[in-house]
Amino acid sequence: MSTLAVAPPLFGPLDGEPTLDDELVGAWEGLAARRTAPCPVCHGDMEPDYSAAGPPIGGRCAACGTTLR
Protein backbone atom coordinates (compact mmCIF):
# COMPACT_ATOMS: atom_id res chain seq x y z
CA MET A 1 0.00 0.00 0.00
CA SER A 2 1.46 3.35 -0.99
CA THR A 3 0.66 6.74 0.45
CA LEU A 4 0.50 9.92 -1.55
CA ALA A 5 1.93 13.17 -0.27
CA VAL A 6 -0.55 16.01 -0.25
CA ALA A 7 0.75 19.20 -1.84
CA PRO A 8 -0.22 22.54 -0.31
CA PRO A 9 -2.87 24.52 -2.20
CA LEU A 10 -1.37 26.47 -5.09
CA PHE A 11 -2.97 29.82 -4.22
CA GLY A 12 -3.69 29.40 -0.51
CA PRO A 13 -1.78 30.62 2.52
CA LEU A 14 1.46 28.83 3.35
CA ASP A 15 2.32 28.31 7.01
CA GLY A 16 0.11 31.18 8.13
CA GLU A 17 1.63 33.71 5.71
CA PRO A 18 -0.86 36.14 4.13
CA THR A 19 -1.73 35.63 0.47
CA LEU A 20 -1.26 38.30 -2.18
CA ASP A 21 -5.02 38.80 -2.04
CA ASP A 22 -4.81 39.44 1.72
CA GLU A 23 -2.05 42.02 1.19
CA LEU A 24 -3.87 43.88 -1.59
CA VAL A 25 -7.24 43.87 0.18
CA GLY A 26 -5.60 45.22 3.34
CA ALA A 27 -3.95 48.04 1.41
CA TRP A 28 -7.16 48.97 -0.44
CA GLU A 29 -9.22 48.92 2.77
CA GLY A 30 -6.80 51.32 4.46
CA LEU A 31 -6.60 53.64 1.45
CA ALA A 32 -10.39 53.66 1.01
CA ALA A 33 -10.70 54.68 4.66
CA ARG A 34 -8.34 57.61 3.90
CA ARG A 35 -5.59 56.19 6.10
CA THR A 36 -1.98 55.22 5.61
CA ALA A 37 -1.84 51.53 4.67
CA PRO A 38 1.00 49.00 4.60
CA CYS A 39 2.56 48.66 1.15
CA PRO A 40 1.99 45.13 -0.24
CA VAL A 41 5.55 45.14 -1.68
CA CYS A 42 7.84 46.57 1.03
CA HIS A 43 5.41 47.13 3.97
CA GLY A 44 6.34 50.82 4.04
CA ASP A 45 3.74 53.57 4.39
CA MET A 46 1.34 53.89 1.46
CA GLU A 47 -0.53 57.20 1.36
CA PRO A 48 -3.89 57.63 -0.38
CA ASP A 49 -4.00 59.52 -3.71
CA TYR A 50 -7.09 61.61 -4.38
CA SER A 51 -8.91 62.65 -7.54
CA ALA A 52 -10.11 66.21 -8.05
CA ALA A 53 -13.25 65.43 -6.07
CA GLY A 54 -14.19 62.42 -4.04
CA PRO A 55 -12.68 59.40 -2.37
CA PRO A 56 -9.12 58.10 -2.85
CA ILE A 57 -8.39 56.61 -6.28
CA GLY A 58 -5.41 54.57 -5.07
CA GLY A 59 -2.19 55.07 -3.19
CA ARG A 60 1.56 55.45 -3.46
CA CYS A 61 4.27 54.06 -1.19
CA ALA A 62 6.67 56.65 0.17
CA ALA A 63 9.43 54.05 0.63
CA CYS A 64 9.52 52.09 -2.66
CA GLY A 65 7.25 54.07 -5.01
CA THR A 66 4.73 51.28 -5.61
CA THR A 67 1.42 52.66 -6.89
CA LEU A 68 -2.03 51.07 -6.56
CA ARG A 69 -4.83 52.31 -8.78
DSSP file (Angstrom, degrees, kcal/mol; ACC not computed):
  #  RESIDUE AA STRUCTURE BP1 BP2  ACC     N-H-->O    O-->H-N    N-H-->O    O-->H-N    TCO  KAPPA ALPHA  PHI   PSI    X-CA   Y-CA   Z-CA
    1    1 A M              0   0    0      0, 0.0     2,-0.3     0, 0.0     0, 0.0   0.000 360.0 360.0 360.0 126.7    0.0    0.0    0.0
    2    2 A S        -     0   0    0      2,-0.0     2,-0.4     0, 0.0     0, 0.0  -0.743 360.0-143.6-104.7 154.3    1.5    3.4   -1.0
    3    3 A T        -     0   0    0     -2,-0.3     2,-0.4     0, 0.0     0, 0.0  -0.922  11.6-138.4-115.6 143.5    0.7    6.7    0.5
    4    4 A L        -     0   0    0     -2,-0.4     2,-0.3     0, 0.0    -2,-0.0  -0.831  16.8-125.2-101.5 136.7    0.5    9.9   -1.6
    5    5 A A        -     0   0    0     -2,-0.4     2,-0.6     1,-0.0     0, 0.0  -0.587  23.3-130.9 -76.2 141.1    1.9   13.2   -0.3
    6    6 A V        -     0   0    0     -2,-0.3    -1,-0.0     0, 0.0     0, 0.0  -0.848  17.6-142.8 -97.7 120.6   -0.5   16.0   -0.2
    7    7 A A        -     0   0    0     -2,-0.6     3,-0.1     1,-0.1     0, 0.0  -0.521  25.4-104.6 -78.6 147.5    0.8   19.2   -1.8
    8    8 A P        -     0   0    0      0, 0.0    -1,-0.1     0, 0.0     6,-0.1  -0.344  51.6 -81.9 -66.7 155.2   -0.2   22.5   -0.3
    9    9 A P        -     0   0    0      0, 0.0     3,-0.3     0, 0.0     0, 0.0  -0.284  36.8-129.9 -58.2 142.2   -2.9   24.5   -2.2
   10   10 A L  S    S+     0   0    0      1,-0.2     0, 0.0    -3,-0.1     0, 0.0   0.878 102.0  22.8 -63.8 -40.0   -1.4   26.5   -5.1
   11   11 A F  S    S+     0   0    0      2,-0.0    -1,-0.2     8,-0.0     9,-0.1   0.264 104.0  99.3-114.4  11.6   -3.0   29.8   -4.2
   12   12 A G  S    S-     0   0    0     -3,-0.3     2,-0.0     1,-0.2     0, 0.0  -0.353  83.9 -73.6 -92.6 175.0   -3.7   29.4   -0.5
   13   13 A P        -     0   0    0      0, 0.0     2,-0.5     0, 0.0    -1,-0.2  -0.337  42.1-143.2 -66.0 149.8   -1.8   30.6    2.5
   14   14 A L  S >  S-     0   0    0      3,-0.4     3,-1.8     1,-0.1     0, 0.0  -0.965  73.3 -22.8-120.3 115.2    1.5   28.8    3.4
   15   15 A D  T 3  S-     0   0    0     -2,-0.5    -1,-0.1     1,-0.3     0, 0.0   0.860 125.5 -51.8  53.8  40.9    2.3   28.3    7.0
   16   16 A G  T 3  S+     0   0    0      1,-0.3    -1,-0.3    -3,-0.0     0, 0.0   0.443  99.9 141.1  81.3  -0.9    0.1   31.2    8.1
   17   17 A E    <   -     0   0    0     -3,-1.8    -3,-0.4     1,-0.1    -1,-0.3  -0.490  57.8-106.7 -72.9 143.9    1.6   33.7    5.7
   18   18 A P        -     0   0    0      0, 0.0    -4,-0.1     0, 0.0     2,-0.1  -0.386  32.5-122.9 -68.8 150.0   -0.9   36.1    4.1
   19   19 A T     >  -     0   0    0      1,-0.1     4,-2.1    -6,-0.1     5,-0.1  -0.372  26.9-104.3 -82.3 168.6   -1.7   35.6    0.5
   20   20 A L  H  > S+     0   0    0      1,-0.2     4,-2.6     2,-0.2     5,-0.2   0.890 125.1  55.6 -59.3 -38.9   -1.3   38.3   -2.2
   21   21 A D  H  > S+     0   0    0      1,-0.2     4,-2.8     2,-0.2     5,-0.3   0.921 105.6  50.7 -59.6 -44.7   -5.0   38.8   -2.0
   22   22 A D  H  > S+     0   0    0      1,-0.2     4,-2.2     2,-0.2    -1,-0.2   0.915 111.7  48.2 -58.4 -44.0   -4.8   39.4    1.7
   23   23 A E  H  X S+     0   0    0     -4,-2.1     4,-2.0     2,-0.2    -2,-0.2   0.925 114.6  44.0 -64.2 -46.4   -2.1   42.0    1.2
   24   24 A L  H  X S+     0   0    0     -4,-2.6     4,-2.7     2,-0.2     5,-0.2   0.906 113.4  50.2 -68.4 -41.8   -3.9   43.9   -1.6
   25   25 A V  H  X S+     0   0    0     -4,-2.8     4,-2.6    -5,-0.2    -1,-0.2   0.915 110.3  51.4 -62.9 -42.1   -7.2   43.9    0.2
   26   26 A G  H  X S+     0   0    0     -4,-2.2     4,-1.9    -5,-0.3    -1,-0.2   0.905 111.4  47.2 -60.7 -42.4   -5.6   45.2    3.3
   27   27 A A  H  X S+     0   0    0     -4,-2.0     4,-2.5     2,-0.2    -2,-0.2   0.939 113.5  47.3 -65.1 -46.8   -3.9   48.0    1.4
   28   28 A W  H  X S+     0   0    0     -4,-2.7     4,-2.9     1,-0.2     5,-0.2   0.889 109.9  53.4 -63.3 -39.1   -7.2   49.0   -0.4
   29   29 A E  H  X S+     0   0    0     -4,-2.6     4,-1.2    -5,-0.2    -1,-0.2   0.920 111.9  45.2 -62.7 -42.5   -9.2   48.9    2.8
   30   30 A G  H  <>S+     0   0    0     -4,-1.9     5,-2.4    -5,-0.2    -2,-0.2   0.926 115.1  46.8 -65.2 -45.1   -6.8   51.3    4.5
   31   31 A L  H ><5S+     0   0    0     -4,-2.5     3,-1.8     1,-0.2    -2,-0.2   0.899 109.8  53.2 -65.3 -40.7   -6.6   53.6    1.5
   32   32 A A  H 3<5S+     0   0    0     -4,-2.9    -1,-0.2     1,-0.3    -2,-0.2   0.796 106.1  54.2 -64.9 -27.5  -10.4   53.7    1.0
   33   33 A A  T 3<5S-     0   0    0     -4,-1.2    -1,-0.3    -5,-0.2    -2,-0.2   0.339 120.2-113.5 -86.7   7.4  -10.7   54.7    4.7
   34   34 A R  T < 5S+     0   0    0     -3,-1.8     2,-0.3     1,-0.2    -3,-0.2   0.861  76.7 123.5  63.6  39.0   -8.3   57.6    3.9
   35   35 A R  S   <S-     0   0    0     -5,-2.4     2,-0.3    -6,-0.1    -1,-0.2  -0.817  72.7 -91.7-121.9 163.2   -5.6   56.2    6.1
   36   36 A T        -     0   0    0     -2,-0.3    11,-0.2    11,-0.1     9,-0.1  -0.580  48.9-164.7 -69.0 137.8   -2.0   55.2    5.6
   37   37 A A  E     -A   46   0A   0      9,-2.5     9,-3.0    -2,-0.3     2,-0.3  -0.886  26.1 -95.6-125.8 155.6   -1.8   51.5    4.7
   38   38 A P  E     -A   45   0A   0      0, 0.0     7,-0.2     0, 0.0     6,-0.1  -0.550  43.2-115.7 -71.6 132.8    1.0   49.0    4.6
   39   39 A C     >  -     0   0    0      5,-2.4     4,-1.4    -2,-0.3   -15,-0.1  -0.482  14.1-140.5 -66.0 132.2    2.6   48.7    1.1
   40   40 A P  T  4 S+     0   0    0      0, 0.0    -1,-0.1     0, 0.0   -16,-0.1   0.639  98.8  44.1 -70.5 -11.7    2.0   45.1   -0.2
   41   41 A V  T  4 S+     0   0    0    -18,-0.1    -2,-0.0     3,-0.0   -18,-0.0   0.894 136.2   2.7 -95.7 -54.2    5.5   45.1   -1.7
   42   42 A C  T  4 S-     0   0    0      2,-0.0     3,-0.1    24,-0.0    -3,-0.0   0.476  88.0-122.2-116.0  -5.0    7.8   46.6    1.0
   43   43 A H     <  +     0   0    0     -4,-1.4     3,-0.1     1,-0.1     2,-0.0   0.659  67.3 135.8  67.2  18.1    5.4   47.1    4.0
   44   44 A G        -     0   0    0      1,-0.1    -5,-2.4    -6,-0.1     2,-0.6  -0.056  68.4 -65.6 -75.7-170.1    6.3   50.8    4.0
   45   45 A D  E     -A   38   0A   0     -7,-0.2    17,-2.5    -3,-0.1     2,-0.6  -0.730  46.5-163.0 -87.5 120.9    3.7   53.6    4.4
   46   46 A M  E     -AB  37  61A   0     -9,-3.0    -9,-2.5    -2,-0.6    15,-0.3  -0.916   8.6-155.7-103.7 122.0    1.3   53.9    1.5
   47   47 A E  E     - B   0  60A   0     13,-2.5    13,-2.2    -2,-0.6   -11,-0.1  -0.738  22.6-106.4 -97.5 143.5   -0.5   57.2    1.4
   48   48 A P  E     - B   0  59A   0      0, 0.0     2,-0.4     0, 0.0    11,-0.3  -0.396  25.9-145.6 -66.8 144.4   -3.9   57.6   -0.4
   49   49 A D  E     - B   0  58A   0      9,-2.4     8,-2.5    -2,-0.1     9,-0.9  -0.908  17.2-150.7-106.0 139.9   -4.0   59.5   -3.7
   50   50 A Y  E     - B   0  56A   0     -2,-0.4     2,-0.1     6,-0.3     4,-0.0  -0.824   6.2-135.5-114.6 150.6   -7.1   61.6   -4.4
   51   51 A S        -     0   0    0      4,-0.8     3,-0.2    -2,-0.3    -1,-0.0  -0.276  49.3 -83.5 -84.7-177.9   -8.9   62.7   -7.5
   52   52 A A  S    S+     0   0    0      1,-0.2     2,-0.3    -2,-0.1    -1,-0.0   0.848 116.0   9.0 -59.2 -34.4  -10.1   66.2   -8.0
   53   53 A A  S    S+     0   0    0      2,-0.1    -1,-0.2     0, 0.0    -2,-0.0  -0.961 111.3  17.4-149.1 128.5  -13.2   65.4   -6.1
   54   54 A G  S    S-     0   0    0     -2,-0.3    -3,-0.1    -3,-0.2     3,-0.1  -0.746  89.4 -12.0 119.5-162.3  -14.2   62.4   -4.0
   55   55 A P  S    S-     0   0    0      0, 0.0    -4,-0.8     0, 0.0    -2,-0.1  -0.136  83.9 -69.3 -74.5 170.6  -12.7   59.4   -2.4
   56   56 A P  E     -B   50   0A   0      0, 0.0    -6,-0.3     0, 0.0     3,-0.1  -0.287  33.7-158.5 -59.2 144.8   -9.1   58.1   -2.9
   57   57 A I  E     -     0   0A   0     -8,-2.5     2,-0.3     1,-0.2    -7,-0.2   0.362  65.6 -52.6-104.3   1.7   -8.4   56.6   -6.3
   58   58 A G  E     -B   49   0A   0     -9,-0.9    -9,-2.4   -27,-0.1     2,-0.3  -0.983  61.5-101.6 159.6-153.4   -5.4   54.6   -5.1
   59   59 A G  E     -BC  48  68A   0      9,-2.1     9,-2.7    -2,-0.3     2,-0.4  -0.988   9.9-141.3-162.1 165.1   -2.2   55.1   -3.2
   60   60 A R  E     -BC  47  67A   0    -13,-2.2   -13,-2.5    -2,-0.3     2,-0.4  -1.000  22.4-125.7-137.2 135.7    1.6   55.4   -3.5
   61   61 A C  E  >  -B   46   0A   0      5,-2.6     4,-1.1    -2,-0.4   -15,-0.3  -0.663   8.7-154.7 -82.9 129.9    4.3   54.1   -1.2
   62   62 A A  T  4 S+     0   0    0    -17,-2.5    -1,-0.1    -2,-0.4   -16,-0.1   0.773  91.7  47.4 -72.3 -26.7    6.7   56.7    0.2
   63   63 A A  T  4 S+     0   0    0    -18,-0.4    -1,-0.1     1,-0.1   -17,-0.1   0.928 130.5   9.5 -83.8 -47.8    9.4   54.1    0.6
   64   64 A C  T  4 S-     0   0    0      2,-0.1    -2,-0.1     0, 0.0    -1,-0.1   0.544  92.7-119.0-115.3  -9.3    9.5   52.1   -2.7
   65   65 A G     <  +     0   0    0     -4,-1.1    -3,-0.1     1,-0.3   -19,-0.0   0.499  52.3 160.0  85.4   3.3    7.2   54.1   -5.0
   66   66 A T        -     0   0    0     -6,-0.1    -5,-2.6     1,-0.0     2,-0.4  -0.350  24.5-154.9 -59.2 137.5    4.7   51.3   -5.6
   67   67 A T  E     -C   60   0A   0     -7,-0.2     2,-0.4   -21,-0.1    -7,-0.2  -0.963  10.0-163.2-120.1 133.7    1.4   52.7   -6.9
   68   68 A L  E      C   59   0A   0     -9,-2.7    -9,-2.1    -2,-0.4   -11,-0.0  -0.956 360.0 360.0-110.6 133.3   -2.0   51.1   -6.6
   69   69 A R              0   0    0     -2,-0.4    -1,-0.1   -11,-0.2    -9,-0.0   0.283 360.0 360.0-134.7 360.0   -4.8   52.3   -8.8
